[in-house]
């Protein structure tokens, strides 16, 4: 992972609301059963953040390759990009 990508990830996670959103997506991905989706509208309700703000934060997290979003009909589903998270973790944990 190059320095540019690392700083992009760190910048994306530096905003407290965005970090909380990322952690909520992560928690929902870990606790959901196989085939159960993490719908963004459920996260909006839990975090009490409006649609325009959530949209902006999702875009920033997606641009940093931290999450993957897809549409299922009219609903937006978000999940953690496990590969990016693993690579970032390896960089952070390296000595």
BATI-31877 format. One record per residue: residue number from 0; residue in one letter; chain; z, x, y of N, C-alpha, C in turn. Coordinates in Angstrom, 3 decimals. Example, Ala and Ser with C-alpha at 12.3 -4.5 7.8 and 13.67 -1.06 7.14 Angstrom:
{0 a A {7.800 13.190 -5.690} {7.800 12.300 -4.500} {7.800 13.200 -3.300}} {1 s A {7.080 12.850 -2.250} {7.140 13.670 -1.060} {7.870 12.900 0.030}} 
//
This chain:
{0 x A {0.000 0.850 -1.171} {0.000 0.000 0.000} {0.000 0.897 1.236}} {1 x A {-0.921 0.625 2.153} {-1.025 1.474 3.341} {-0.040 1.040 4.436}} {2 x A {0.127 1.921 5.399} {1.090 1.710 6.480} {0.776 0.456 7.290}} {3 x A {-0.498 0.200 7.522} {-0.890 -0.970 8.307} {-0.430 -2.263 7.626}} {4 x A {-0.616 -2.340 6.318} {-0.209 -3.539 5.581} {1.317 -3.678 5.568}} {5 x A {2.013 -2.562 5.417} {3.483 -2.585 5.412} {4.013 -3.110 6.745}} {6 x A {3.468 -2.601 7.852} {3.945 -3.047 9.166} {3.585 -4.512 9.422}} {7 x A {2.455 -4.960 8.903} {2.070 -6.364 9.051} {3.069 -7.273 8.325}} {8 x A {3.484 -6.862 7.144} {4.476 -7.622 6.374} {5.806 -7.642 7.111}} {9 x A {6.226 -6.477 7.589} {7.515 -6.397 8.280} {7.503 -7.224 9.563}} {10 x A {6.393 -7.219 10.266} {6.279 -8.020 11.484} {6.351 -9.503 11.142}} {11 x A {5.671 -9.896 10.079} {5.684 -11.305 9.678} {7.089 -11.767 9.318}} {12 x A {7.863 -10.907 8.690} {9.215 -11.276 8.260} {10.275 -11.055 9.337}} {13 x A {9.888 -10.469 10.471} {10.869 -10.158 11.517} {11.311 -11.388 12.312}} {14 x A {10.531 -12.450 12.269} {10.909 -13.680 12.956} {11.891 -14.451 12.072}} {15 x A {13.080 -14.794 12.586} {14.097 -15.464 11.756} {13.623 -16.776 11.117}} {16 x A {12.901 -17.603 11.876} {12.403 -18.863 11.312} {11.360 -18.621 10.230}} {17 x A {10.508 -17.641 10.456} {9.470 -17.316 9.474} {10.094 -16.744 8.208}} {18 x A {11.112 -15.903 8.389} {11.811 -15.336 7.232} {12.495 -16.446 6.432}} {19 x A {13.115 -17.381 7.139} {13.764 -18.511 6.462} {12.732 -19.354 5.706}} {20 x A {11.574 -19.566 6.298} {10.489 -20.290 5.641} {10.033 -19.553 4.386}} {21 x A {9.837 -18.250 4.502} {9.427 -17.435 3.358} {10.461 -17.523 2.234}} {22 x A {11.737 -17.423 2.590} {12.799 -17.489 1.581} {12.858 -18.865 0.925}} {23 x A {12.625 -19.906 1.684} {12.627 -21.260 1.114} {11.460 -21.435 0.140}} {24 x A {10.292 -20.919 0.492} {9.149 -20.971 -0.431} {9.480 -20.193 -1.691}} {25 x A {10.082 -19.036 -1.525} {10.466 -18.208 -2.669} {11.465 -18.932 -3.567}} {26 x A {12.486 -19.538 -2.974} {13.492 -20.279 -3.758} {12.852 -21.430 -4.522}} {27 x A {11.976 -22.151 -3.856} {11.327 -23.294 -4.506} {10.397 -22.827 -5.618}} {28 x A {9.730 -21.697 -5.432} {8.864 -21.160 -6.487} {9.683 -20.745 -7.699}} {29 x A {10.835 -20.142 -7.468} {11.676 -19.669 -8.566} {12.353 -20.809 -9.299}} {30 x A {12.728 -21.865 -8.584} {13.483 -22.940 -9.214} {12.606 -24.058 -9.770}} {31 x A {11.319 -24.052 -9.434} {10.459 -25.144 -9.892} {10.027 -24.930 -11.336}} {32 x A {9.784 -26.033 -11.982} {9.286 -25.986 -13.353} {7.806 -25.647 -13.331}} {33 x A {7.325 -25.188 -14.453} {5.898 -24.859 -14.584} {5.068 -26.079 -14.193}} {34 x A {4.118 -25.858 -13.311} {3.236 -26.937 -12.899} {3.751 -27.751 -11.718}} {35 x A {4.988 -27.548 -11.316} {5.537 -28.268 -10.167} {5.207 -27.488 -8.900}} {36 x A {4.683 -28.184 -7.903} {4.217 -27.515 -6.692} {5.271 -27.511 -5.591}} {37 x A {5.143 -26.543 -4.698} {6.013 -26.417 -3.529} {5.248 -26.987 -2.332}} {38 x A {5.518 -28.245 -2.004} {4.812 -28.900 -0.913} {5.440 -28.537 0.428}} {39 x A {4.588 -28.214 1.377} {5.046 -27.765 2.688} {5.826 -28.860 3.417}} {40 x A {5.440 -30.133 3.233} {6.157 -31.190 3.954} {7.621 -31.267 3.517}} {41 x A {7.925 -30.924 2.261} {9.320 -30.894 1.807} {10.100 -29.793 2.526}} {42 x A {9.458 -28.663 2.731} {10.102 -27.544 3.426} {10.321 -27.899 4.896}} {43 x A {9.341 -28.570 5.505} {9.475 -28.991 6.902} {10.714 -29.854 7.086}} {44 x A {10.916 -30.780 6.167} {12.078 -31.669 6.257} {13.377 -30.891 6.112}} {45 x A {13.415 -29.971 5.163} {14.643 -29.212 4.910} {14.986 -28.298 6.085}} {46 x A {13.994 -27.605 6.634} {14.242 -26.650 7.711} {14.262 -27.303 9.091}} {47 x A {13.848 -28.577 9.157} {13.827 -29.306 10.422} {12.985 -28.581 11.475}} {48 x A {11.779 -28.202 11.067} {10.827 -27.521 11.948} {9.570 -28.383 12.008}} {49 x A {9.000 -28.526 13.198} {7.820 -29.361 13.386} {6.564 -28.789 12.759}} {50 x A {5.583 -29.649 12.568} {4.329 -29.274 11.923} {3.586 -28.136 12.630}} {51 x A {3.457 -28.161 13.969} {2.737 -27.055 14.616} {3.413 -25.697 14.401}} {52 x A {4.744 -25.685 14.442} {5.486 -24.434 14.246} {5.355 -23.952 12.810}} {53 x A {5.502 -24.869 11.857} {5.338 -24.514 10.439} {3.939 -23.964 10.207}} {54 x A {2.944 -24.616 10.773} {1.558 -24.180 10.613} {1.371 -22.751 11.110}} {55 x A {1.941 -22.451 12.271} {1.840 -21.097 12.831} {2.511 -20.079 11.912}} {56 x A {3.715 -20.398 11.449} {4.443 -19.473 10.577} {3.722 -19.278 9.241}} {57 x A {3.173 -20.345 8.688} {2.423 -20.229 7.432} {1.204 -19.330 7.612}} {58 x A {0.540 -19.474 8.751} {-0.632 -18.644 9.030} {-0.243 -17.169 9.097}} {59 x A {0.862 -16.861 9.766} {1.320 -15.472 9.866} {1.701 -14.909 8.498}} {60 x A {2.406 -15.699 7.695} {2.786 -15.248 6.348} {1.558 -15.073 5.467}} {61 x A {0.596 -15.957 5.617} {-0.645 -15.863 4.843} {-1.476 -14.653 5.278}} {62 x A {-1.553 -14.403 6.582} {-2.296 -13.239 7.087} {-1.693 -11.922 6.613}} {63 x A {-0.392 -11.928 6.343} {0.279 -10.733 5.822} {0.215 -10.686 4.290}} {64 x A {-0.497 -11.626 3.691} {-0.647 -11.740 2.228} {0.674 -11.983 1.505}} {65 x A {1.657 -12.528 2.198} {2.946 -12.809 1.569} {2.943 -14.130 0.812}} {66 x A {2.120 -15.075 1.271} {2.031 -16.363 0.590} {0.576 -16.738 0.376}} {67 x A {0.394 -17.675 -0.526} {-0.921 -18.251 -0.789} {-0.771 -19.750 -0.574}} {68 x A {-1.673 -20.334 0.196} {-1.628 -21.777 0.418} {-2.906 -22.402 -0.115}} {69 x A {-2.772 -23.649 -0.548} {-3.947 -24.392 -0.994} {-3.714 -25.869 -0.736}} {70 x A {-4.784 -26.584 -0.552} {-4.708 -28.024 -0.323} {-4.815 -28.752 -1.658}} {71 x A {-3.974 -29.761 -1.805} {-4.051 -30.686 -2.937} {-4.158 -32.067 -2.313}} {72 x A {-5.387 -32.504 -2.131} {-5.617 -33.741 -1.396} {-5.268 -33.513 0.059}} {73 x A {-4.378 -34.333 0.575} {-3.946 -34.189 1.968} {-2.729 -33.288 2.099}} {74 x A {-2.179 -32.852 0.980} {-0.946 -32.067 0.994} {-1.236 -30.574 0.915}} {75 x A {-0.379 -29.795 1.543} {-0.493 -28.342 1.516} {0.584 -27.784 0.593}} {76 x A {0.156 -26.915 -0.307} {1.052 -26.288 -1.273} {1.136 -24.805 -0.932}} {77 x A {2.341 -24.246 -0.990} {2.534 -22.817 -0.707} {3.229 -22.159 -1.887}} {78 x A {2.834 -20.921 -2.150} {3.525 -20.135 -3.174} {3.535 -18.674 -2.748}} {79 x A {4.470 -17.932 -3.290} {4.609 -16.514 -2.983} {3.475 -15.739 -3.638}} {80 x A {2.931 -14.760 -2.922} {1.948 -13.848 -3.500} {2.741 -12.755 -4.219}} {81 x A {2.916 -12.929 -5.504} {3.767 -12.033 -6.300} {3.287 -10.581 -6.263}} {82 x A {1.980 -10.380 -6.256} {1.448 -9.013 -6.258} {1.834 -8.273 -4.979}} {83 x A {1.651 -8.906 -3.829} {2.018 -8.274 -2.560} {3.514 -8.014 -2.504}} {84 x A {4.297 -8.980 -2.949} {5.750 -8.819 -2.935} {6.185 -7.659 -3.826}} {85 x A {5.563 -7.535 -4.978} {5.880 -6.439 -5.904} {5.511 -5.087 -5.292}} {86 x A {4.324 -4.994 -4.692} {3.888 -3.744 -4.060} {4.808 -3.368 -2.896}} {87 x A {5.176 -4.353 -2.086} {6.064 -4.107 -0.949} {7.438 -3.656 -1.443}} {88 x A {7.929 -4.294 -2.465} {9.219 -3.923 -3.055} {9.186 -2.492 -3.578}} {89 x A {8.087 -2.112 -4.207} {7.942 -0.738 -4.710} {8.007 0.275 -3.570}} {90 x A {7.365 -0.043 -2.454} {7.374 0.856 -1.293} {8.786 0.973 -0.729}} {91 x A {9.458 -0.149 -0.573} {10.811 -0.161 -0.008} {11.792 0.577 -0.911}} {92 x A {11.624 0.433 -2.214} {12.556 1.039 -3.168} {12.217 2.476 -3.542}} {93 x A {11.079 2.987 -3.071} {10.702 4.367 -3.412} {11.564 5.356 -2.636}} {94 x A {11.752 6.509 -3.237} {12.601 7.531 -2.602} {11.770 8.649 -2.045}} 
//
